[in-house]
Structures are given as structure tokens and as C-alpha cells.
Amino acid sequence: MTLQPELRTPNLALRRTRQVMRLSQTEFAAAVRSAGLALGAPNQCTKRLVQKWETGEHVGCRADYLR
């Protein structure tokens, strides 16, 4: 039995937004963490999480990251 690979849809809008802001994935993750602290909702955003969002491995994100 052969398993079909998961089809992923890259989040090109997020990637483009990050690139327009001239931020690396590491810098973008730091900005998400800083915004969380400023809003009183700390989060654990990392470069790897940003990569997963951009590649479509994670389709969405938790509400505290969206804020």
C-alpha cells in the first residue's frame, strides 16, 4: 500500500508580506513575539513556526498569533 503525500498550499501572502517588510523569518518571529508581549498575550513564535506557516505545513495559526 502506497500513501499519497500531503498536498500543501504555500502561504504566499504571508511570505510576500514578510519580504515586503524586509524581515527574515527569524526577525518576523521576533516581531510576532514582541507584539504578543505588547498585547499582554505572550507567545512562543519561532523561525520554524514561520517556515511551517509559509510552506503550508500549518494551514492556520492560533488566535493569539493572529492578534
Predicted model as a PDB file, atoms N, CA, C, CB and O in Angstrom, pLDDT in the B-factor column:
MODEL        1                                                                  
ATOM      1  N   MET A   1       0.846  -1.176   0.000  1.00 56.00           N  
ATOM      2  CA  MET A   1       0.000   0.000   0.000  1.00 56.00           C  
ATOM      3  C   MET A   1       0.893   1.242   0.000  1.00 56.00           C  
ATOM      4  CB  MET A   1      -0.963  -0.004   1.224  1.00 56.00           C  
ATOM      5  O   MET A   1       1.814   1.347   0.810  1.00 56.00           O  
ATOM      6  N   THR A   2       0.624   2.163  -0.893  1.00 56.00           N  
ATOM      7  CA  THR A   2       1.391   3.396  -1.002  1.00 56.00           C  
ATOM      8  C   THR A   2       0.545   4.556  -0.498  1.00 56.00           C  
ATOM      9  CB  THR A   2       1.848   3.640  -2.462  1.00 56.00           C  
ATOM     10  O   THR A   2      -0.611   4.715  -0.888  1.00 56.00           O  
ATOM     11  N   LEU A   3       1.136   5.357   0.369  1.00 52.00           N  
ATOM     12  CA  LEU A   3       0.443   6.530   0.885  1.00 52.00           C  
ATOM     13  C   LEU A   3       0.733   7.733   0.006  1.00 52.00           C  
ATOM     14  CB  LEU A   3       0.854   6.813   2.338  1.00 52.00           C  
ATOM     15  O   LEU A   3       1.867   7.944  -0.424  1.00 52.00           O  
ATOM     16  N   GLN A   4      -0.288   8.508  -0.251  1.00 55.00           N  
ATOM     17  CA  GLN A   4      -0.127   9.730  -1.032  1.00 55.00           C  
ATOM     18  C   GLN A   4       0.460  10.824  -0.144  1.00 55.00           C  
ATOM     19  CB  GLN A   4      -1.482  10.183  -1.640  1.00 55.00           C  
ATOM     20  O   GLN A   4       0.034  10.972   1.001  1.00 55.00           O  
ATOM     21  N   PRO A   5       1.421  11.588  -0.642  1.00 60.00           N  
ATOM     22  CA  PRO A   5       1.948  12.693   0.169  1.00 60.00           C  
ATOM     23  C   PRO A   5       0.875  13.763   0.359  1.00 60.00           C  
ATOM     24  CB  PRO A   5       3.210  13.308  -0.492  1.00 60.00           C  
ATOM     25  O   PRO A   5       0.011  13.968  -0.493  1.00 60.00           O  
ATOM     26  N   GLU A   6       0.961  14.437   1.510  1.00 70.00           N  
ATOM     27  CA  GLU A   6       0.024  15.523   1.774  1.00 70.00           C  
ATOM     28  C   GLU A   6       0.241  16.661   0.792  1.00 70.00           C  
ATOM     29  CB  GLU A   6       0.169  16.027   3.214  1.00 70.00           C  
ATOM     30  O   GLU A   6       1.378  17.038   0.507  1.00 70.00           O  
ATOM     31  N   LEU A   7      -0.837  17.197   0.283  1.00 81.00           N  
ATOM     32  CA  LEU A   7      -0.742  18.362  -0.586  1.00 81.00           C  
ATOM     33  C   LEU A   7      -0.746  19.599   0.286  1.00 81.00           C  
ATOM     34  CB  LEU A   7      -1.904  18.401  -1.622  1.00 81.00           C  
ATOM     35  O   LEU A   7      -1.626  19.775   1.129  1.00 81.00           O  
ATOM     36  N   ARG A   8       0.218  20.435   0.083  1.00 85.00           N  
ATOM     37  CA  ARG A   8       0.319  21.679   0.853  1.00 85.00           C  
ATOM     38  C   ARG A   8       0.120  22.865  -0.072  1.00 85.00           C  
ATOM     39  CB  ARG A   8       1.685  21.778   1.576  1.00 85.00           C  
ATOM     40  O   ARG A   8       0.550  22.858  -1.225  1.00 85.00           O  
ATOM     41  N   THR A   9      -0.532  23.867   0.451  1.00 92.00           N  
ATOM     42  CA  THR A   9      -0.682  25.113  -0.288  1.00 92.00           C  
ATOM     43  C   THR A   9       0.146  26.161   0.426  1.00 92.00           C  
ATOM     44  CB  THR A   9      -2.184  25.548  -0.401  1.00 92.00           C  
ATOM     45  O   THR A   9      -0.199  26.583   1.530  1.00 92.00           O  
ATOM     46  N   PRO A  10       1.244  26.588  -0.199  1.00 94.00           N  
ATOM     47  CA  PRO A  10       2.079  27.605   0.451  1.00 94.00           C  
ATOM     48  C   PRO A  10       1.304  28.887   0.715  1.00 94.00           C  
ATOM     49  CB  PRO A  10       3.299  27.912  -0.406  1.00 94.00           C  
ATOM     50  O   PRO A  10       0.442  29.286  -0.068  1.00 94.00           O  
ATOM     51  N   ASN A  11       1.628  29.522   1.832  1.00 94.00           N  
ATOM     52  CA  ASN A  11       1.001  30.789   2.183  1.00 94.00           C  
ATOM     53  C   ASN A  11       1.855  31.907   1.575  1.00 94.00           C  
ATOM     54  CB  ASN A  11       0.861  30.952   3.751  1.00 94.00           C  
ATOM     55  O   ASN A  11       2.692  32.513   2.243  1.00 94.00           O  
ATOM     56  N   LEU A  12       1.615  32.153   0.306  1.00 96.00           N  
ATOM     57  CA  LEU A  12       2.414  33.140  -0.423  1.00 96.00           C  
ATOM     58  C   LEU A  12       2.153  34.559   0.065  1.00 96.00           C  
ATOM     59  CB  LEU A  12       2.124  33.050  -1.913  1.00 96.00           C  
ATOM     60  O   LEU A  12       3.047  35.404   0.014  1.00 96.00           O  
ATOM     61  N   ALA A  13       0.948  34.829   0.536  1.00 95.00           N  
ATOM     62  CA  ALA A  13       0.620  36.175   1.030  1.00 95.00           C  
ATOM     63  C   ALA A  13       1.444  36.493   2.275  1.00 95.00           C  
ATOM     64  CB  ALA A  13      -0.897  36.292   1.345  1.00 95.00           C  
ATOM     65  O   ALA A  13       1.971  37.597   2.410  1.00 95.00           O  
ATOM     66  N   LEU A  14       1.552  35.532   3.176  1.00 95.00           N  
ATOM     67  CA  LEU A  14       2.359  35.750   4.376  1.00 95.00           C  
ATOM     68  C   LEU A  14       3.829  35.943   4.013  1.00 95.00           C  
ATOM     69  CB  LEU A  14       2.204  34.571   5.350  1.00 95.00           C  
ATOM     70  O   LEU A  14       4.484  36.856   4.515  1.00 95.00           O  
ATOM     71  N   ARG A  15       4.341  35.080   3.141  1.00 97.00           N  
ATOM     72  CA  ARG A  15       5.740  35.191   2.732  1.00 97.00           C  
ATOM     73  C   ARG A  15       6.013  36.543   2.084  1.00 97.00           C  
ATOM     74  CB  ARG A  15       6.108  34.060   1.765  1.00 97.00           C  
ATOM     75  O   ARG A  15       7.013  37.193   2.388  1.00 97.00           O  
ATOM     76  N   ARG A  16       5.121  36.963   1.190  1.00 98.00           N  
ATOM     77  CA  ARG A  16       5.303  38.240   0.490  1.00 98.00           C  
ATOM     78  C   ARG A  16       5.241  39.412   1.473  1.00 98.00           C  
ATOM     79  CB  ARG A  16       4.230  38.411  -0.611  1.00 98.00           C  
ATOM     80  O   ARG A  16       6.027  40.354   1.372  1.00 98.00           O  
ATOM     81  N   THR A  17       4.313  39.349   2.417  1.00 96.00           N  
ATOM     82  CA  THR A  17       4.198  40.411   3.422  1.00 96.00           C  
ATOM     83  C   THR A  17       5.489  40.521   4.218  1.00 96.00           C  
ATOM     84  CB  THR A  17       3.006  40.145   4.368  1.00 96.00           C  
ATOM     85  O   THR A  17       5.995  41.619   4.448  1.00 96.00           O  
ATOM     86  N   ARG A  18       6.021  39.369   4.641  1.00 97.00           N  
ATOM     87  CA  ARG A  18       7.277  39.364   5.402  1.00 97.00           C  
ATOM     88  C   ARG A  18       8.415  39.940   4.558  1.00 97.00           C  
ATOM     89  CB  ARG A  18       7.629  37.927   5.866  1.00 97.00           C  
ATOM     90  O   ARG A  18       9.232  40.716   5.054  1.00 97.00           O  
ATOM     91  N   GLN A  19       8.463  39.559   3.295  1.00 98.00           N  
ATOM     92  CA  GLN A  19       9.519  40.052   2.418  1.00 98.00           C  
ATOM     93  C   GLN A  19       9.398  41.550   2.155  1.00 98.00           C  
ATOM     94  CB  GLN A  19       9.493  39.298   1.105  1.00 98.00           C  
ATOM     95  O   GLN A  19      10.407  42.254   2.105  1.00 98.00           O  
ATOM     96  N   VAL A  20       8.175  42.038   1.987  1.00 98.00           N  
ATOM     97  CA  VAL A  20       7.961  43.481   1.784  1.00 98.00           C  
ATOM     98  C   VAL A  20       8.416  44.260   3.016  1.00 98.00           C  
ATOM     99  CB  VAL A  20       6.464  43.779   1.482  1.00 98.00           C  
ATOM    100  O   VAL A  20       8.918  45.379   2.908  1.00 98.00           O  
ATOM    101  N   MET A  21       8.231  43.650   4.189  1.00 97.00           N  
ATOM    102  CA  MET A  21       8.681  44.277   5.433  1.00 97.00           C  
ATOM    103  C   MET A  21      10.205  44.166   5.604  1.00 97.00           C  
ATOM    104  CB  MET A  21       7.969  43.633   6.633  1.00 97.00           C  
ATOM    105  O   MET A  21      10.782  44.710   6.546  1.00 97.00           O  
ATOM    106  N   ARG A  22      10.830  43.451   4.675  1.00 98.00           N  
ATOM    107  CA  ARG A  22      12.285  43.243   4.682  1.00 98.00           C  
ATOM    108  C   ARG A  22      12.751  42.566   5.977  1.00 98.00           C  
ATOM    109  CB  ARG A  22      13.014  44.587   4.502  1.00 98.00           C  
ATOM    110  O   ARG A  22      13.752  42.957   6.578  1.00 98.00           O  
ATOM    111  N   LEU A  23      11.992  41.533   6.389  1.00 98.00           N  
ATOM    112  CA  LEU A  23      12.320  40.790   7.594  1.00 98.00           C  
ATOM    113  C   LEU A  23      12.681  39.354   7.234  1.00 98.00           C  
ATOM    114  CB  LEU A  23      11.145  40.821   8.591  1.00 98.00           C  
ATOM    115  O   LEU A  23      12.070  38.754   6.350  1.00 98.00           O  
ATOM    116  N   SER A  24      13.665  38.817   7.914  1.00 98.00           N  
ATOM    117  CA  SER A  24      13.953  37.390   7.791  1.00 98.00           C  
ATOM    118  C   SER A  24      12.887  36.636   8.582  1.00 98.00           C  
ATOM    119  CB  SER A  24      15.404  37.044   8.308  1.00 98.00           C  
ATOM    120  O   SER A  24      12.107  37.243   9.315  1.00 98.00           O  
ATOM    121  N   GLN A  25      12.857  35.331   8.433  1.00 98.00           N  
ATOM    122  CA  GLN A  25      11.887  34.549   9.209  1.00 98.00           C  
ATOM    123  C   GLN A  25      12.175  34.682  10.703  1.00 98.00           C  
ATOM    124  CB  GLN A  25      11.921  33.058   8.786  1.00 98.00           C  
ATOM    125  O   GLN A  25      11.247  34.721  11.511  1.00 98.00           O  
ATOM    126  N   THR A  26      13.436  34.749  11.070  1.00 98.00           N  
ATOM    127  CA  THR A  26      13.820  34.925  12.474  1.00 98.00           C  
ATOM    128  C   THR A  26      13.338  36.274  12.989  1.00 98.00           C  
ATOM    129  CB  THR A  26      15.348  34.805  12.642  1.00 98.00           C  
ATOM    130  O   THR A  26      12.794  36.358  14.091  1.00 98.00           O  
ATOM    131  N   GLU A  27      13.532  37.329  12.205  1.00 98.00           N  
ATOM    132  CA  GLU A  27      13.094  38.667  12.604  1.00 98.00           C  
ATOM    133  C   GLU A  27      11.569  38.755  12.683  1.00 98.00           C  
ATOM    134  CB  GLU A  27      13.629  39.714  11.622  1.00 98.00           C  
ATOM    135  O   GLU A  27      11.021  39.409  13.571  1.00 98.00           O  
ATOM    136  N   PHE A  28      10.889  38.086  11.741  1.00 97.00           N  
ATOM    137  CA  PHE A  28       9.419  38.088  11.753  1.00 97.00           C  
ATOM    138  C   PHE A  28       8.905  37.389  13.004  1.00 97.00           C  
ATOM    139  CB  PHE A  28       8.855  37.399  10.483  1.00 97.00           C  
ATOM    140  O   PHE A  28       7.970  37.867  13.646  1.00 97.00           O  
ATOM    141  N   ALA A  29       9.512  36.259  13.350  1.00 97.00           N  
ATOM    142  CA  ALA A  29       9.119  35.532  14.564  1.00 97.00           C  
ATOM    143  C   ALA A  29       9.326  36.406  15.802  1.00 97.00           C  
ATOM    144  CB  ALA A  29       9.926  34.216  14.696  1.00 97.00           C  
ATOM    145  O   ALA A  29       8.486  36.425  16.702  1.00 97.00           O  
ATOM    146  N   ALA A  30      10.450  37.129  15.844  1.00 98.00           N  
ATOM    147  CA  ALA A  30      10.717  38.025  16.971  1.00 98.00           C  
ATOM    148  C   ALA A  30       9.675  39.136  17.036  1.00 98.00           C  
ATOM    149  CB  ALA A  30      12.128  38.628  16.860  1.00 98.00           C  
ATOM    150  O   ALA A  30       9.258  39.532  18.124  1.00 98.00           O  
ATOM    151  N   ALA A  31       9.253  39.641  15.880  1.00 97.00           N  
ATOM    152  CA  ALA A  31       8.225  40.691  15.841  1.00 97.00           C  
ATOM    153  C   ALA A  31       6.884  40.157  16.350  1.00 97.00           C  
ATOM    154  CB  ALA A  31       8.067  41.240  14.404  1.00 97.00           C  
ATOM    155  O   ALA A  31       6.162  40.866  17.051  1.00 97.00           O  
ATOM    156  N   VAL A  32       6.552  38.917  16.001  1.00 95.00           N  
ATOM    157  CA  VAL A  32       5.304  38.309  16.490  1.00 95.00           C  
ATOM    158  C   VAL A  32       5.376  38.144  18.008  1.00 95.00           C  
ATOM    159  CB  VAL A  32       5.047  36.928  15.801  1.00 95.00           C  
ATOM    160  O   VAL A  32       4.397  38.411  18.706  1.00 95.00           O  
ATOM    161  N   ARG A  33       6.528  37.707  18.524  1.00 95.00           N  
ATOM    162  CA  ARG A  33       6.690  37.568  19.978  1.00 95.00           C  
ATOM    163  C   ARG A  33       6.583  38.926  20.664  1.00 95.00           C  
ATOM    164  CB  ARG A  33       8.048  36.910  20.313  1.00 95.00           C  
ATOM    165  O   ARG A  33       5.927  39.042  21.700  1.00 95.00           O  
ATOM    166  N   SER A  34       7.218  39.955  20.104  1.00 96.00           N  
ATOM    167  CA  SER A  34       7.163  41.305  20.687  1.00 96.00           C  
ATOM    168  C   SER A  34       5.747  41.845  20.697  1.00 96.00           C  
ATOM    169  CB  SER A  34       8.073  42.262  19.914  1.00 96.00           C  
ATOM    170  O   SER A  34       5.316  42.455  21.675  1.00 96.00           O  
ATOM    171  N   ALA A  35       5.020  41.622  19.609  1.00 94.00           N  
ATOM    172  CA  ALA A  35       3.628  42.081  19.537  1.00 94.00           C  
ATOM    173  C   ALA A  35       2.785  41.371  20.586  1.00 94.00           C  
ATOM    174  CB  ALA A  35       3.042  41.841  18.127  1.00 94.00           C  
ATOM    175  O   ALA A  35       1.913  41.983  21.203  1.00 94.00           O  
ATOM    176  N   GLY A  36       3.036  40.099  20.786  1.00 93.00           N  
ATOM    177  CA  GLY A  36       2.314  39.351  21.804  1.00 93.00           C  
ATOM    178  C   GLY A  36       2.556  39.912  23.197  1.00 93.00           C  
ATOM    179  O   GLY A  36       1.627  40.060  23.992  1.00 93.00           O  
ATOM    180  N   LEU A  37       3.810  40.222  23.479  1.00 94.00           N  
ATOM    181  CA  LEU A  37       4.141  40.812  24.786  1.00 94.00           C  
ATOM    182  C   LEU A  37       3.446  42.158  24.963  1.00 94.00           C  
ATOM    183  CB  LEU A  37       5.668  40.982  24.936  1.00 94.00           C  
ATOM    184  O   LEU A  37       2.913  42.452  26.033  1.00 94.00           O  
ATOM    185  N   ALA A  38       3.455  42.975  23.906  1.00 95.00           N  
ATOM    186  CA  ALA A  38       2.831  44.297  23.965  1.00 95.00           C  
ATOM    187  C   ALA A  38       1.325  44.201  24.200  1.00 95.00           C  
ATOM    188  CB  ALA A  38       3.106  45.066  22.676  1.00 95.00           C  
ATOM    189  O   ALA A  38       0.731  45.071  24.836  1.00 95.00           O  
ATOM    190  N   LEU A  39       0.719  43.140  23.682  1.00 92.00           N  
ATOM    191  CA  LEU A  39      -0.730  42.954  23.837  1.00 92.00           C  
ATOM    192  C   LEU A  39      -1.088  42.212  25.125  1.00 92.00           C  
ATOM    193  CB  LEU A  39      -1.286  42.195  22.641  1.00 92.00           C  
ATOM    194  O   LEU A  39      -2.265  42.029  25.436  1.00 92.00           O  
ATOM    195  N   GLY A  40      -0.077  41.793  25.863  1.00 93.00           N  
ATOM    196  CA  GLY A  40      -0.335  41.041  27.089  1.00 93.00           C  
ATOM    197  C   GLY A  40      -0.694  39.592  26.826  1.00 93.00           C  
ATOM    198  O   GLY A  40      -1.294  38.931  27.672  1.00 93.00           O  
ATOM    199  N   ALA A  41      -0.321  39.092  25.638  1.00 91.00           N  
ATOM    200  CA  ALA A  41      -0.595  37.697  25.265  1.00 91.00           C  
ATOM    201  C   ALA A  41       0.686  37.079  24.722  1.00 91.00           C  
ATOM    202  CB  ALA A  41      -1.749  37.604  24.207  1.00 91.00           C  
ATOM    203  O   ALA A  41       0.809  36.873  23.515  1.00 91.00           O  
ATOM    204  N   PRO A  42       1.646  36.781  25.605  1.00 92.00           N  
ATOM    205  CA  PRO A  42       2.929  36.226  25.153  1.00 92.00           C  
ATOM    206  C   PRO A  42       2.739  34.951  24.329  1.00 92.00           C  
ATOM    207  CB  PRO A  42       3.830  35.934  26.356  1.00 92.00           C  
ATOM    208  O   PRO A  42       1.804  34.184  24.559  1.00 92.00           O  
ATOM    209  N   ASN A  43       3.627  34.740  23.380  1.00 93.00           N  
ATOM    210  CA  ASN A  43       3.570  33.545  22.544  1.00 93.00           C  
ATOM    211  C   ASN A  43       4.986  33.012  22.338  1.00 93.00           C  
ATOM    212  CB  ASN A  43       2.889  33.852  21.178  1.00 93.00           C  
ATOM    213  O   ASN A  43       5.963  33.644  22.740  1.00 93.00           O  
ATOM    214  N   GLN A  44       5.083  31.871  21.724  1.00 93.00           N  
ATOM    215  CA  GLN A  44       6.375  31.205  21.515  1.00 93.00           C  
ATOM    216  C   GLN A  44       6.698  31.089  20.034  1.00 93.00           C  
ATOM    217  CB  GLN A  44       6.375  29.814  22.160  1.00 93.00           C  
ATOM    218  O   GLN A  44       7.182  30.045  19.596  1.00 93.00           O  
ATOM    219  N   CYS A  45       6.446  32.126  19.257  1.00 95.00           N  
ATOM    220  CA  CYS A  45       6.697  32.085  17.818  1.00 95.00           C  
ATOM    221  C   CYS A  45       8.191  31.903  17.545  1.00 95.00           C  
ATOM    222  CB  CYS A  45       6.177  33.373  17.138  1.00 95.00           C  
ATOM    223  O   CYS A  45       9.031  32.566  18.154  1.00 95.00           O  
ATOM    224  N   THR A  46       8.505  30.997  16.622  1.00 97.00           N  
ATOM    225  CA  THR A  46       9.889  30.722  16.251  1.00 97.00           C  
ATOM    226  C   THR A  46      10.049  30.787  14.737  1.00 97.00           C  
ATOM    227  CB  THR A  46      10.333  29.344  16.781  1.00 97.00           C  
ATOM    228  O   THR A  46       9.067  30.828  13.996  1.00 97.00           O  
ATOM    229  N   LYS A  47      11.292  30.796  14.296  1.00 98.00           N  
ATOM    230  CA  LYS A  47      11.585  30.769  12.866  1.00 98.00           C  
ATOM    231  C   LYS A  47      10.951  29.529  12.237  1.00 98.00           C  
ATOM    232  CB  LYS A  47      13.117  30.789  12.614  1.00 98.00           C  
ATOM    233  O   LYS A  47      10.383  29.613  11.148  1.00 98.00           O  
ATOM    234  N   ARG A  48      11.041  28.393  12.901  1.00 97.00           N  
ATOM    235  CA  ARG A  48      10.495  27.140  12.372  1.00 97.00           C  
ATOM    236  C   ARG A  48       8.972  27.235  12.214  1.00 97.00           C  
ATOM    237  CB  ARG A  48      10.863  25.959  13.298  1.00 97.00           C  
ATOM    238  O   ARG A  48       8.419  26.714  11.246  1.00 97.00           O  
ATOM    239  N   LEU A  49       8.299  27.890  13.151  1.00 96.00           N  
ATOM    240  CA  LEU A  49       6.854  28.058  13.039  1.00 96.00           C  
ATOM    241  C   LEU A  49       6.503  28.934  11.834  1.00 96.00           C  
ATOM    242  CB  LEU A  49       6.284  28.670  14.330  1.00 96.00           C  
ATOM    243  O   LEU A  49       5.553  28.645  11.107  1.00 96.00           O  
ATOM    244  N   VAL A  50       7.273  30.006  11.626  1.00 96.00           N  
ATOM    245  CA  VAL A  50       7.058  30.869  10.456  1.00 96.00           C  
ATOM    246  C   VAL A  50       7.266  30.057   9.180  1.00 96.00           C  
ATOM    247  CB  VAL A  50       8.018  32.099  10.485  1.00 96.00           C  
ATOM    248  O   VAL A  50       6.499  30.198   8.228  1.00 96.00           O  
ATOM    249  N   GLN A  51       8.297  29.208   9.151  1.00 97.00           N  
ATOM    250  CA  GLN A  51       8.540  28.347   7.988  1.00 97.00           C  
ATOM    251  C   GLN A  51       7.339  27.442   7.727  1.00 97.00           C  
ATOM    252  CB  GLN A  51       9.810  27.495   8.200  1.00 97.00           C  
ATOM    253  O   GLN A  51       6.920  27.274   6.582  1.00 97.00           O  
ATOM    254  N   LYS A  52       6.788  26.860   8.791  1.00 95.00           N  
ATOM    255  CA  LYS A  52       5.634  25.964   8.639  1.00 95.00           C  
ATOM    256  C   LYS A  52       4.414  26.708   8.114  1.00 95.00           C  
ATOM    257  CB  LYS A  52       5.299  25.298   9.973  1.00 95.00           C  
ATOM    258  O   LYS A  52       3.668  26.172   7.295  1.00 95.00           O  
ATOM    259  N   TRP A  53       4.201  27.939   8.577  1.00 94.00           N  
ATOM    260  CA  TRP A  53       3.094  28.745   8.047  1.00 94.00           C  
ATOM    261  C   TRP A  53       3.307  29.024   6.570  1.00 94.00           C  
ATOM    262  CB  TRP A  53       2.957  30.071   8.824  1.00 94.00           C  
ATOM    263  O   TRP A  53       2.381  28.882   5.772  1.00 94.00           O  
ATOM    264  N   GLU A  54       4.509  29.418   6.201  1.00 96.00           N  
ATOM    265  CA  GLU A  54       4.783  29.802   4.813  1.00 96.00           C  
ATOM    266  C   GLU A  54       4.713  28.621   3.849  1.00 96.00           C  
ATOM    267  CB  GLU A  54       6.148  30.449   4.719  1.00 96.00           C  
ATOM    268  O   GLU A  54       4.273  28.785   2.712  1.00 96.00           O  
ATOM    269  N   THR A  55       5.138  27.434   4.280  1.00 95.00           N  
ATOM    270  CA  THR A  55       5.120  26.268   3.393  1.00 95.00           C  
ATOM    271  C   THR A  55       3.758  25.587   3.348  1.00 95.00           C  
ATOM    272  CB  THR A  55       6.167  25.270   3.831  1.00 95.00           C  
ATOM    273  O   THR A  55       3.523  24.721   2.506  1.00 95.00           O  
ATOM    274  N   GLY A  56       2.860  25.976   4.252  1.00 93.00           N  
ATOM    275  CA  GLY A  56       1.541  25.375   4.286  1.00 93.00           C  
ATOM    276  C   GLY A  56       1.478  24.135   5.160  1.00 93.00           C  
ATOM    277  O   GLY A  56       0.450  23.459   5.197  1.00 93.00           O  
ATOM    278  N   GLU A  57       2.567  23.822   5.868  1.00 93.00           N  
ATOM    279  CA  GLU A  57       2.539  22.676   6.777  1.00 93.00           C  
ATOM    280  C   GLU A  57       1.510  22.908   7.874  1.00 93.00           C  
ATOM    281  CB  GLU A  57       3.934  22.427   7.391  1.00 93.00           C  
ATOM    282  O   GLU A  57       0.822  21.979   8.295  1.00 93.00           O  
ATOM    283  N   HIS A  58       1.409  24.149   8.335  1.00 87.00           N  
ATOM    284  CA  HIS A  58       0.341  24.564   9.245  1.00 87.00           C  
ATOM    285  C   HIS A  58      -0.545  25.510   8.453  1.00 87.00           C  
ATOM    286  CB  HIS A  58       0.908  25.251  10.565  1.00 87.00           C  
ATOM    287  O   HIS A  58      -0.106  26.578   8.027  1.00 87.00           O  
ATOM    288  N   VAL A  59      -1.789  25.113   8.261  1.00 81.00           N  
ATOM    289  CA  VAL A  59      -2.705  25.914   7.443  1.00 81.00           C  
ATOM    290  C   VAL A  59      -3.088  27.204   8.134  1.00 81.00           C  
ATOM    291  CB  VAL A  59      -3.956  25.121   7.116  1.00 81.00           C  
ATOM    292  O   VAL A  59      -3.168  28.254   7.496  1.00 81.00           O  
ATOM    293  N   GLY A  60      -3.320  27.137   9.413  1.00 78.00           N  
ATOM    294  CA  GLY A  60      -3.716  28.324  10.159  1.00 78.00           C  
ATOM    295  C   GLY A  60      -2.873  28.450  11.411  1.00 78.00           C  
ATOM    296  O   GLY A  60      -1.953  27.666  11.644  1.00 78.00           O  
ATOM    297  N   CYS A  61      -3.199  29.436  12.200  1.00 78.00           N  
ATOM    298  CA  CYS A  61      -2.467  29.611  13.445  1.00 78.00           C  
ATOM    299  C   CYS A  61      -3.457  29.949  14.558  1.00 78.00           C  
ATOM    300  CB  CYS A  61      -1.384  30.720  13.306  1.00 78.00           C  
ATOM    301  O   CYS A  61      -4.608  30.307  14.310  1.00 78.00           O  
ATOM    302  N   ARG A  62      -2.978  29.825  15.765  1.00 79.00           N  
ATOM    303  CA  ARG A  62      -3.825  30.125  16.920  1.00 79.00           C  
ATOM    304  C   ARG A  62      -4.173  31.607  16.946  1.00 79.00           C  
ATOM    305  CB  ARG A  62      -3.125  29.715  18.234  1.00 79.00           C  
ATOM    306  O   ARG A  62      -3.462  32.437  16.380  1.00 79.00           O  
ATOM    307  N   ALA A  63      -5.281  31.925  17.614  1.00 79.00           N  
ATOM    308  CA  ALA A  63      -5.778  33.299  17.659  1.00 79.00           C  
ATOM    309  C   ALA A  63      -4.772  34.260  18.283  1.00 79.00           C  
ATOM    310  CB  ALA A  63      -7.078  33.352  18.431  1.00 79.00           C  
ATOM    311  O   ALA A  63      -4.690  35.418  17.872  1.00 79.00           O  
ATOM    312  N   ASP A  64      -3.998  33.792  19.280  1.00 76.00           N  
ATOM    313  CA  ASP A  64      -3.048  34.709  19.923  1.00 76.00           C  
ATOM    314  C   ASP A  64      -1.928  35.120  18.969  1.00 76.00           C  
ATOM    315  CB  ASP A  64      -2.449  34.058  21.175  1.00 76.00           C  
ATOM    316  O   ASP A  64      -1.340  36.188  19.139  1.00 76.00           O  
ATOM    317  N   TYR A  65      -1.623  34.291  17.966  1.00 74.00           N  
ATOM    318  CA  TYR A  65      -0.638  34.670  16.957  1.00 74.00           C  
ATOM    319  C   TYR A  65      -1.239  35.637  15.943  1.00 74.00           C  
ATOM    320  CB  TYR A  65      -0.098  33.428  16.244  1.00 74.00           C  
ATOM    321  O   TYR A  65      -0.548  36.530  15.454  1.00 74.00           O  
ATOM    322  N   LEU A  66      -2.503  35.468  15.630  1.00 77.00           N  
ATOM    323  CA  LEU A  66      -3.163  36.359  14.664  1.00 77.00           C  
ATOM    324  C   LEU A  66      -3.239  37.794  15.176  1.00 77.00           C  
ATOM    325  CB  LEU A  66      -4.570  35.849  14.351  1.00 77.00           C  
ATOM    326  O   LEU A  66      -3.078  38.745  14.410  1.00 77.00           O  
ATOM    327  N   ARG A  67      -3.486  37.942  16.482  1.00 74.00           N  
ATOM    328  CA  ARG A  67      -3.571  39.295  17.052  1.00 74.00           C  
ATOM    329  C   ARG A  67      -2.275  40.012  16.853  1.00 74.00           C  
ATOM    330  CB  ARG A  67      -3.926  39.255  18.542  1.00 74.00           C  
ATOM    331  O   ARG A  67      -2.138  41.165  17.261  1.00 74.00           O  
TER     332      ARG A  67                                                      
ENDMDL                                                                          
END                                                                             
